[in-house]
Amino acid sequence: MMRTSWFSLSYLVKNHRETVAAAACAVLLLVGWLALQFAAGDATRGGWQLFGLCLLPLAYIIGGYGSAVEGLTTLWEERELDVDLLMIVAALGAAGLGWWKQEHELIIDGAVLILIFAISGALEGYAMARTERSIRSLMSLTPDLARSIVSGMEREISIDRLQVGDILLVKPGELIPTDAIVMSGASTINQAAITGESLPVEKSIGDEVFGGTINGNGALTLKVHQPPASSLIQRIIMLVQQAQTETPASQAFIERFERGYAKLIVILGILFATLPPFLWGWDWETTIYRALIFLVVASPCALMAAIMPTLLSGIANGARQGILFKGGGTLEAIGQVKAVAFDKTGTLTTGKLAVVEIIPIEQTNPQTILQLAAAIESSSEHPIGRAIVRAVQEQNLAVNTATEITAIPGLGITGMLSELKISVGKTQLMSDPVRVKIATHQALIDNLAATGKTIVWVVSNEQLCGAIALADTVRPEAVELVRRLKQMGIEQVMLTGDRSQSANSIAKQLGITQVHAELLPEDKVNLIKQLQAKYQNVAMVGDGINDAPALAAANIGIAMGVAGSDVALETADIVLMTDSLDKLEQAIKLGRRTQRIIKQNITFALSFIVVLLISNFMGGINMPLGVFGHEGSTVLVTLSGLRLLR
């Protein structure tokens, strides 16, 4: 039992050091204050007074140790002053004055200042902590081992030991270990997560396949043509690392402001402690007293509280709405977004093929065409086959069972339905007479292709029954979202690895005018940088692995929760947990409201500091009143920030 308790305490101290320090400081401060109150006015209780005065220095040390170390380190290594050191100086000044004048309330006031800053640091640590698992998630997309063929024998080898020229075997359903060239075999490859293509791609001899993509229904023999470290997925990892290590301009500005403010307060404090006796004839006791009050009331606790409680409240509000903000800065930044770049597949669209049109030719009943195709495709695992079967099920149509089913990789599928030979697939699958018939419908083919649709022909005993058009469909809420974002003055751009015809078709349905198609992950990153140069603050919305570098490079990366890959979710700054695009508008509105409240809080905090400084200069406040005003303004600003919880 003791071992378990010790382990739990060690875990808390190791993983929640700032919180434990703030809690210990609060307990010591409370007990010390109670001891001093109990001993007040009774000479026989001197032991309680001594006990209280021993606890308060511990509260100073435990609560202020981290800030003191950080402030002194910054002062020593960077020759810069920051708010951490300023707070410690103000607290120690109050304590020193309390010992000098034997006013224990001043020592309590200094400890309260330490406690407020300790709590603020702990909250900031929780709010700003971001996961570093994105690289590990990327690495998990490729297997640790590859199946190598050496002298006709299979053996497993570590990915990092692969060399150019190695021969690999990839069985159906397996992940492809690294970029390679197909030596033999044919299959469909699901590479949507890498390239953004909505349809699996047919691969055969001579074609390149990418590491991290999923092999379909055929076995492939591959030849490694470049080192695994140069593969597409490894380049994605490198891009994510580079983008995540860049320091945002807003963060750099905050750090400069904090240090500049601390320098100004210290300089003014020194002047306040030395000049009044010569300029206005103040005595030295009054001068030092006023200088220490100046350090207390000028400490920017209210200014710091103007931001973090507001951001924390906004994060909690977003979580209730299914919007996960991975940091307070993210919530603030989303309100400043001027342009949004959307991935197409799985973001603006459902990411699933669906039957969108049936074109009768020699068979006049569209339902019959669909039933014939479904009879052949009912046992198929191909995405086109599954879409056709799903369409039949949605229409509650009866489907007969076909026999002698044969799948021809890259072309289509055939089978027998009673005495009818049914063929479903590309033009190349059909006999010469049927091809001639298909050629007479070239205008139909061109029109469907121009709108990004995939066409499969349905033939029954050499009769060209008709064609089935399939496409990735637009999310129901996407059209309205695009319209509302335009009303908010936000520019919208589509970035996709899919074909131009498909991308332009989807963009036309949505009303998006800027479209960039057939992009690799590095192309998306370059376009994000171009958008940043034009619009400054750019958000990227995506769901696939191929979106991860762009999500990291954008000012704000937004991932779709349900559809998104692990790496996209880990790399993004915001996750729409309910997988609904409607949440994007809510996130932007919440960010804009957060900005308004922060500006109000900053204005109030600075104004109150100015009032306290003037009052101190005019001799209108003493140390307790100064601390009360300082802490009261902090509480008011904090409560203002909590409005976002509603």
N, C-alpha and C positions, 0 to 999 in steps of 0.2 A: 504493500500500500504506500509506504513512504517512497519507494523507488518510483511508483507511478506518479505521485504528487511532484516529486523532484523533476521527473521527466517533463511533466506538463508545464511546470514553472520555467524550466530551461527552454522549452519550445516557445513559450510566450515571450521571454526575454529576447530570444534569437530572432523571431519572426515579427514581433510587434514591439520592438525596442522603444520607439517614440511614444506609443500608447501607454506602455508600462511605466515609462518615466513620468508622463503627465499624470497618470493615476496616483503614483507614489508621491509626487509633488503635492497633489491636491490633498491626499490624506495627511501628510506631514504638516501642510499649511493649516488645515482644519484643526488638527489636534493641538498644534502649537498655539493657534489663536484661542482655542477654548482654555488651554492651560493659562495663558496670560490673562484672560478674562476672569478666570477663577481666582487668580492671585492678586488681581487689581484691588488696591485699597486695604489690603490685609497683610501686615508685616509678618504675621505668623505663617504665611503661605509662600515664603520665599523659595521653597523647594519647587513649587509648581512654576514659579516664574523662571527659575533656572532651567527646568525641564522644557518649558516652551521656547526659551531662547536657544536651547541646544537643538531643538527640532527644526527651527526655521532655517538655520544655515544648511541643514541637510536638504530641505526643500529647495533652496537656492541651487545647491550643487547638483542634485538629481534632475531637477527640472531644467536647469540652464546649462548643463554640461555639454550637451550636443551643440547648442547654439554658440556657446563660448568657443568650443574647439573649431567649429566651422568658421566663425568670425575671425578668430586668431589665425587660422590657417590661411584664410583669404588675405588677411592683413600682411602676413609674413611672406607668402609665396607670390601674391599678385600686387602687393602694395596698394590694396584697395580696402575701403571700409564698406561694410554692408549693414543691413538692418539687424542682423543677428547680434553683431557686436554692439550696436547702438542700444539695443534693448538691454543687454547685460550691463552696460555702463550706466544706463538710467536706473536700473534696479539696484545695482551696487551703490550708486550715489544716494538713492533713497535710504538704503540700509545704513550707510555710513553716517548720514545726517541723523538717522534715528538713534544710533549709538551715541553720537556726539551730544544730542539734545535730550537723550534718555526718553525719547518718545517712541514707544514700541509700535505704535500704529504705523509709523513710517516704514518700519521693517516689514510689517504685514503688507503694506502697499507695494513694496518692492517685490515681495514673494508672489503677490497676485499678478503683477506684470509678467513675471517669469512663467507662471502657470498659464496665463492667456496665450503667450507665445508658444509654449509647449503643446497646448491643445491644438493650436492652429497648425503647427508643424505635423502633428500626428494625422490630422484630418487631411492635410495636403498630401501626405504620403499615401494614404488610402485612395484618395481621389485621382491622383496622377499616375499611380502605378500602372504600367502597361506590360502586357505579356511579351516574353521574348521567345515564344514557342514557334514563331512563324517559320524560321529556318528548319527546325526539326520537323514541322509538318510537311514542308516541301520535300525533305529528304525521305520521308516515309512513302512518298508517291512512287518511288522506284524501289524495286526489291534489293535486298542486300546481296543476293546471289543471282548469277546468270547460268543458264544451262549451255555449256560449251561443248562443241563437237570436236574431238581430237582423235584422229585415226579411226573414224567411224564409231567411236565410243562416246557416250554422254557422260559428262562429269560437271559438277557444280563448281563454280569459281566466283570469288569475290568480285564485285563490280569494279573496285578500284584496281584490280589486277588485270583487267581487260586491256588488250592492246589492239592497235590497228591491224586488221587482217584476220582477227579471230572469227570463227564461225559459231553462230548461236542458234539454238532451237527454241522457238516460242510456241507453246501449245494454245489451243482455243481458250479464251477467257483470262489468259495471263497478262500481267503488265509487261510491256516491252522494256527491257532493262536500260538501254541506251540508244542513241541515234545510230541507225544502221541502214544498209541497203538490202532489199529482198533478193535473195539468191534463187529460191524456189518456193512454190506455194502461192496461194492467193487467199485473201481474207478481207473482211471489212474492219476498219480500225476506228474506234471511237476516240477521236482526238479533240473533242470539244473543249476539254479542260486546258489544252495547250494552245490551240489555234482559234477557238471560238466558233468553229464550224458546227452548225446545228445538225448536220447529217453525218453518219459514219461514212468514212471515205474508203473506196475500194482500192486495195493495194495488191500489186502483183510484181512479177520479176522486174527488177531495175528501179522500183520506186523506193523513196526514202521513208523510213518510219522514225518517229520520235520517241525517245525515252519517256516513260511516265504515261503513255497512251495505252489503251486497252485493246488487246487483240480480240477479234470477233470469233467466227465459227470455223476458221481454217488454221491449220498449222503452218508456220512460216520458218524458213531457214534464212538467217540473216548474216551479213558480213559487216563487222565493225569498220567504218571508214574514217573515223576520227576519234581522238582520245575521249573517254567519258567525261573528263573535266571540261571539254569544249561543247558538250551537248546542249540542246536548247534549254532543258530544265535547269542545268547548272548555270546557264547564263541568266535565267530568271532569278535564281537564288542570289547571284551576284548583284543584280539590279535592285532586289529588295533590300539587301544589306546596305548598298550605297544610299538608297533613298531614305532609309530609316535613320541613318547617321547624320543626315543634314539637319542643322539647327534652324528652326523657323525664325523668321525675322522678328515676329512678335515676341518670342521668348528672349531674344537678344536685347530687344528694346526694354523689356521689363527688368532684366538684370542691370542694364546701364542706369535706368531710372532709380532703382533701389540703391545702388552704390552712390550715385550722385546726391540723392536725398540724404543719405547717412553722412556724407562729407559735409554737406551744407549745415546740418544740425550740429555736428561736432564743432565746426568753425564758429557758428553763431553762439553755441554754448560757451566756448572759451572766451569769446568777446563779452558775453553776458556776465561771465564770472570775473572779469578784470576791469572793464571800462567804467561801469556805473560809479564807483567811488571817485573817479577822477572827473567824470562828466557831470554827475548830479549830486555828488557828496554822500552817496549811500555808505553805511558802515559795511565792513567786510562780512559780518554775519548775515545781514540782510541780503547782500549781493550773492553769496554762495547759496543761501536758501532759495533765492529766486532763480538762480542758474540751474539748480537741481530740479525745481518745479518745471523749469523750461524743458529740461531733458525728458521729464515724465510726460508732460502734455504734448510735446512735439513728437514723441514716439509714434510711429505710424500704425499702431494696432488697428484703429478704426479704418485706416486706409487699406490695410491688408484684409480686414474682415469685409471690406466692400466687395471683394471678389469671390473668395473661396466658399463661404456659406451659400452665396447665390448660385454658384456653379454646382455645388453639392445638391442643393434643392432641385435645380434643373435636371440633374442626372437622375435623381429619385423620381421626379415627375415623368421623365422619358421612359424609365424602366417600367412604370405602371402602364404606359401606353405601348409597350413592346418595342421601345427604341433604346438600344444599349449604346451609351456614350462611353468610350474607353478612357476618357480624361476630361477634366474641366475645360482645358484649352480647346478641346474639340467642340464642346457645346458652344463656346463663345465664337469660335471660328465659323461654324456652320451658318451663323447669322450674318456673316460678312460675304457669303458666297455670291459671286456675280455670274458664274457659268457652271453648268453641270454637264459632264460627259457621261453618256450611258453606254455600257456594253449592250449588245442586242440580244444574243442568245441567252435565255434564262433570266434576263433582267427586264427588258421591255417585252419580251415574248415568254411564252410558257416553257420553251426549251424542248417541247415534245411535238413530233410530227402529228398532223391531223388531216383527215380527208376534208378538203375545202371545196372541191368541185368534181362532179361526175359529168363527162361529156359523151352522150350517146352518139353512135355513128350508125352501125348497121343493126344494133339492138336499141330499140326506142325507149325501153324502160330502165331508168337509172338504177332502180333498186335491184333489178335482175343482174346488172353489170356488177354491182357491189357484192351480191350474193355469190356469183361465180368466182370472183377474185378471193372472197373470204374462204370459200371451200378449199381453195388451193393453199391459202396463206395461214389456215387455222393452226397448223403445227409449226409455223415458222417463228424463229426468234429474231428475224430481221426487223429493224424499226419500221420499215414500210409495211411489212406484213402485220405487225402488231397494231399499227394505226388503222389498217383496213378492217381488221377483226374488231377493233374497238368501235369503229363507225357502225358496223353491223349490229353490235350489241346495243349501242345507243339508240338505234332505230327499231330495236326489238324484231329484227328480221330472222327468219329461220335459215340455217346453214346446213347443207348436206355435207357428208364426209367424202372427201376425195381419196383416191388410191394412186399408187405408183408415182408418188410425189418425188420429184427430182429438182434439187436446187443447183443452179449454175452460177458459181461465184461471179459477181460483178455484172450479171446480165438479168437474172430473174429466176422464176420457178415454174415448173410444169407439173401436170398431173391429170388423172382420169376421173371424170365425174359421170358415172354411168357409161354411156357410149361416147361421151364427148371428151376430146383432148383439149384441156384448158391451159393456156400460156399467159402468164402475167409478168411483165417486165419491160426491158428496154427494146428499142427497135431491132438491135442486133440479135436478140433472142428469136425473132420471128423468121418464118420462111420467106423466100424471095417474093412470092405473090403478095403476102401480107405487107412486106416492106414497101412494095409499090403503092399499095393502098395508103399506107401511112405517109408516104412522100407527098400525096395529094393534099395532106392536111398540114403542110409546112407553116402556113400562116398561124394555125392554131398552136403549133409547137412554139413558134417564136413569141406569140403573145403570152403564153403561160410562162415561158422561160424569162421573159422581160419582167414579169411580176414576181420572180423568185420562186416559182412553184416547181416541184419535181413531178414528172409525168411517168406513169406506168400504163402500158397498153394491155387491154384484156382481149384475148383472142380465143374463140371457141370453134374448133374444127375448121380452121382457116377463115372463119368469119370474124372480121374486125368489129367486135361488139362496141368498143368505145375506149375512152381513156379516163383514168382517175388522176386528179391533181392533188398533190399533198404539199403542205407547207407548215412551217413553224408559225403558230398563231399568236397574235398580239394579246397581252394580258388585258383583261376587261377594264381595269382601272387606269391603264397607261394613257389612253387618249385624254381623259379628263385631267390627269396629272400634268401632262404637257401643256394643256390650255391654262391651268391655274398658275403654273410656274411662269408662263409668259406674262400673265397679268401681274405677277410679282416682280417683273423686270429682270428675270433670270434667263440668260442665253442657254440653249440646249444643243448638244452635239452628240452624234452617234459614232462610236468607235467599235469596229467589229472585225474579226478575222474571217467572217463569212463572205460569200460572193457578193459582188456589187449589185447584181439584179435583186437578190433577196434583201439586201440591206436597203436599197432604194425603195423597194416595195413596202417594207415595214415603215420606213421613214415617212413615206407619202401618206400612209394610213394614220400616222400619229401627228403629222404636221411639223416634223423636224426637217429643217432645210439644210443643215450642215451634216454631211454624211462622209465618213472615211471607212472604206471596206478593205478586205483582204490584208489585214494588218497582222504582223507578228508582235509578240509582247514588247520588243524594244521599239517598234514603230509607235505603239500606243504611248510609251513613255515620252518619246520625242514630241508627239502631238500634245500631250499634257503640258509639256514645257512651253510649247508655242502658245497654248491657250493661257497659261499663266502670265506670259509676257504681254498678252493683250488684255486679259480681264483681271489680273492679279490673283484673285481668290477663286480657285477652281475645285469643284468636287467631282469625284469619279465614282460611279455606281456600277458594280460588277458582281459576278458570282463565281467565275472560274479561276483555275490556276493561272491561266494566261492573263488574267486581270491583276494579279498580285503586284507586279512591278508598277503598274499604272496607279493602283490603289495607294501604294506606298509613296509614289512620286507626287501625287496630287496633294493640295493643301488639306483636303478632307477625303479620305477613302471610305466608301459606304458599301457594305456587303449585304446581300440578301441572305437572311438567316437559314431558311429551310433548304433552298436550292444551292446555296453557296458551298464551295469546297472548303475544307478545313483551313487551308492556307489563306484563302481569300478572307475568311472570317477573322483569322488571327492577324492578318496584315492590316485590315481595315481599321479606321478610327471609330466608325459607327456601324452597328449591325442592326438591320431591320429584322427583329426576331420573328415576327409573324409572317414574313415573306410577302408583305403587301407594300406596293409602291406608294400607297396613300400615306404611309408613315413618313415618307421623305418630306412631303409638304409640312407635316406636323413638326418634324425635326427642325426644319428651317424656321418656322414660326416660333418655336420654342427658343431657338438660338437668338432670334431677333428680340424677343421679349427679355431674354437674359441680358443682352447688351444694354437695353434701355434701363433695366434695374441697376446694373453695374454702374452706368453713368450717373444715375441719380445718387447712388450710394457714395461714389467718389466725390461728387459735388458736395454732399452733406458732410462727409468726413473732413474734407479740406476746409470747408467753411467753419466747422466746429473747432478744428485745430487753430485756425486763425483767431476765432473768438477767445479761446482759452489763452493763446499767446498774448493777445492784447490785454486781457484781464490780468494776467500775471505781471505784465510790464507795468500796469497801472496800480499794482498792489492790491487787486480786488479779490484774490483767491489765495488760500494757503495750500499746503501740500495735500492734506486729505481731500479738500474740495477739488484740487487739480486732478488727483487720481480718480475721484468719483466722476468728474466730468469726462476724463479720458476713457474710463471703463464704461460709463453710461453711453457715450457716443458709440463705442464698440458694440454694446448690446443692441442699441437701436439700429445700427447698420446691419447687424446680423439678423435681427428680426425682419428687417426690410427684405433681406435676401430670401428668407423663408417663405415669402409670398409665393414663390414659384412652386411650392408644394401643393398649392391649390389647383 
